[in-house]
Amino acid sequence: MPVLGDIRDYISSLPEAKSKEIEALHRQMVQTYPEARLWFLDGMDESGKVVTNPNIGYGQYTIRYADGSEREFYRVGISANTAGISVYIMGIEDKTYLLKTFGEAIGDAKVTGYCIKFKSISKIDESVLFTAIKFGMDRAE
């Protein structure tokens, strides 16, 4: 499966401290959700221009756009960024849900409508992070 190789290459390309944390999160996701579809997005658009950080995705849901079109995407994504790590919880209708539900309890993290961003796992409550991830992975479409 080429996605596994892409994920391994991505993790090994990161600085050591970040690589260890992304690897630990990835391992936990695969152990907790062994049947979930794995994704790897390299961060480039169709023309090869870098438009985002590379990210690893887990699960699957259908994005439905206002024009009626649809596309498959991951439910939860993990990405290294310049300041630390981002965890994306996709497909949440209520853009205040993550902040209201997990914002204060998670610790030193920035929580937005679909993203939990933190410098290091050691700076947050990991059980709160995985409760947020469970919400993202287990909810019905």
C-alpha positions, 0 to 999 in steps of 0.5 A: 500500500503506497500510502503507508510508505508515504506516511513513513517517509513523511514522519521520518522527514520531520525533526526528531522531536516532532517525528516522535510525537507524530509517530506516537499519534499515528500509532495510537490512531492505527491501533484505535481505528485499525479499519479506518481508511488511511490518507496521505496528502502531500500538501500540493495542488494539481500544479505541484504548488505547495498549498498546505502542510503534508498531513495524514488522514484517518477515516472517511466522510463525504464533503457536500458542497453548496453547488451539490458536488461531493468528495471523499475526505478524511475525518481526522488528520494530523500534520506537523506545522512550524509551531508544533502539531495540528489535529484536524477534526473534519465535518463539524457543522457547529464551528464552536463545538471543539472550542466549547467542548475541549478548549479549556480542558485540553491545556496549552492549545489553540482550538478553532472550528476544526483544528486543535493546534499545540506545540507538544503533546506534553503541553496538553491533556492527551486524554482530552485530545483523544476524546475530541478525536473519538468524537470526530471518528465515531460520529455519523455523517 
